[in-house]
Amino acid sequence: TIVKNIAVTTMAKNIAVIAVTTIVKNIAVATMAKNIAVTMIAVTMIAIEVSIHEMTNKMEGAVGSKLIFKK
């Protein structure tokens, strides 16, 4: 029975360790995913801003050229 108890406690310990490691892993993965998502959003926002700037510059350029031609 003592041997059985030792086996059971070691099993329980191992299971607990595995559970903790998996939880830590999952947390690490989740944080990684969050960070990746945040960086992706930031990149897309920057890209959108840049494209908007380019568009406005083009529009201004087109309007400017039209004004110049009108003159």
C-alpha positions as CSV (number, residue, x, y, z in Angstrom):
1,T,0.0,0.0,0.0
2,I,2.9,2.3,0.8
3,V,4.4,1.6,-2.7
4,K,0.9,2.3,-4.2
5,N,0.6,5.6,-2.4
6,I,4.1,6.7,-3.5
7,A,3.2,5.7,-7.1
8,V,-0.1,7.6,-6.9
9,T,1.5,10.8,-5.4
10,T,4.3,10.7,-8.1
11,M,1.6,10.3,-10.8
12,A,-0.4,13.2,-9.3
13,K,2.8,15.3,-9.1
14,N,3.6,14.5,-12.7
15,I,0.1,15.3,-13.8
16,A,0.2,18.6,-11.9
17,V,3.5,19.5,-13.4
18,I,2.2,18.7,-16.9
19,A,-0.9,20.8,-16.3
20,V,1.1,23.8,-15.1
21,T,3.6,23.5,-18.0
22,T,0.7,23.3,-20.5
23,I,-1.0,26.3,-18.9
24,V,2.2,28.3,-19.1
25,K,2.7,27.2,-22.7
26,N,-0.8,28.3,-23.6
27,I,-0.4,31.6,-21.9
28,A,2.9,32.2,-23.8
29,V,1.3,31.2,-27.1
30,A,-1.7,33.5,-26.4
31,T,0.5,36.4,-25.5
32,M,2.6,35.8,-28.7
33,A,-0.6,35.7,-30.7
34,K,-1.8,38.9,-29.1
35,N,1.5,40.6,-29.8
36,I,1.5,39.4,-33.4
37,A,-2.1,40.6,-33.8
38,V,-1.2,44.0,-32.3
39,T,1.8,44.4,-34.6
40,M,-0.3,43.4,-37.6
41,I,-3.0,45.9,-36.7
42,A,-0.3,48.6,-36.2
43,V,1.3,47.7,-39.6
44,T,-2.0,47.8,-41.4
45,M,-2.9,51.1,-39.7
46,I,0.4,52.6,-40.8
47,A,-0.1,51.2,-44.3
48,I,-3.6,52.7,-44.4
49,E,-2.2,56.1,-43.2
50,V,0.5,56.0,-45.8
51,S,-1.9,55.1,-48.6
52,I,-4.2,57.9,-47.5
53,H,-1.3,60.3,-47.5
54,E,-0.3,59.1,-51.0
55,M,-3.9,59.4,-52.2
56,T,-4.2,63.0,-50.9
57,N,-0.9,63.9,-52.4
58,K,-2.0,62.5,-55.8
59,M,-5.4,64.3,-55.5
60,E,-3.6,67.6,-54.5
61,G,-1.2,67.0,-57.4
62,A,-4.1,66.4,-59.8
63,V,-6.0,69.5,-58.6
64,G,-2.8,71.5,-58.7
65,S,-2.0,70.5,-62.3
66,K,-5.6,71.3,-63.3
67,L,-5.4,74.7,-61.7
68,I,-2.1,75.3,-63.5
69,F,-3.6,74.2,-66.8
70,K,-6.6,76.5,-66.2
71,K,-4.3,79.4,-65.7
